[in-house]
C-alpha cells in the first residue's frame, strides 16, 4: 500500500540542520511527508539534524529531490502547491486547504527564489507578524502553517481535543 501523507512539507534548499530536524519532528506529528530540495546546507548524517529530530527521525517519511522539477515529478499531478514568503499578499488562514496539499518554504537566509514566487502570486502566502519581526524561524513557520491545515481538515488520525474551562 502506497503511503499517502496528510500533506507535503517542502523545504527548498534548507541551510540549518537543527531547523530541518525540528521540521521533521513536526512533520511526523502532522502525518506529513518531508521533501528537501537540493542543494542542502548540510549533510543528512549531521549530528545536529538528528538531535533536533530526536528519536523521531527514524519514523519520518522523507525524500530528497535534486531539483524543483524533480520534486514536482515525484510528487505527481493533482497536488496543490502553496508558497510561503513574508512578501506574500494572501494570509495563510484565508486558504481552504485540502488533504495532500504541498506547503513550500524557502531557505533560512534567502527564502524562496523569484522563479517560484513570481509565477505563483495567487498561492504565495504569508504568516502575519508584528512590524518588529522580519520573519519567523523556518521551523516555526512550518508548524504554524501545518497545524492550520490540520485544524481545517480535522484529520481523523489527529482528533480535535476541545478544552474545558
DAVENGI-V552360 format. One record per backbone hydrogen bond with DSSP energy under -1.0 kcal/mol. NH is the residue of the N-H (numbers start at 1). CO is the residue of the C=O. Records with the same first field share a line. If there is no record, write none. Layout:
BEGIN
NH=CO + CO
END
This chain:
BEGIN
6=31
8=101
9=33
10=103
11=35
12=105
13=37
20=16
21=17
22=18
23=19
24=20
25=21
26=22
27=23
28=24
29=25
30=26
32=27
33=7
34=61
35=9
36=63
37=11
38=65
41=14
46=43
50=46
51=47
52=48
53=49
56=53
59=56
60=57
63=34
65=36
71=67
72=68
73=69
74=70
75=71
76=72
82=102
83=123
84=104
85=125
88=85
90=124
92=126
94=91
97=95
100=6
101=98
102=80
103=8
104=82
105=10
107=111
111=107
116=113
117=113
118=114
123=120
124=121
125=83
126=90
133=130
141=137
142=138
143=139
144=140
145=141
146=142
147=143
148=144
149=145
150=146
151=147
152=148
153=149
154=150
158=155
END
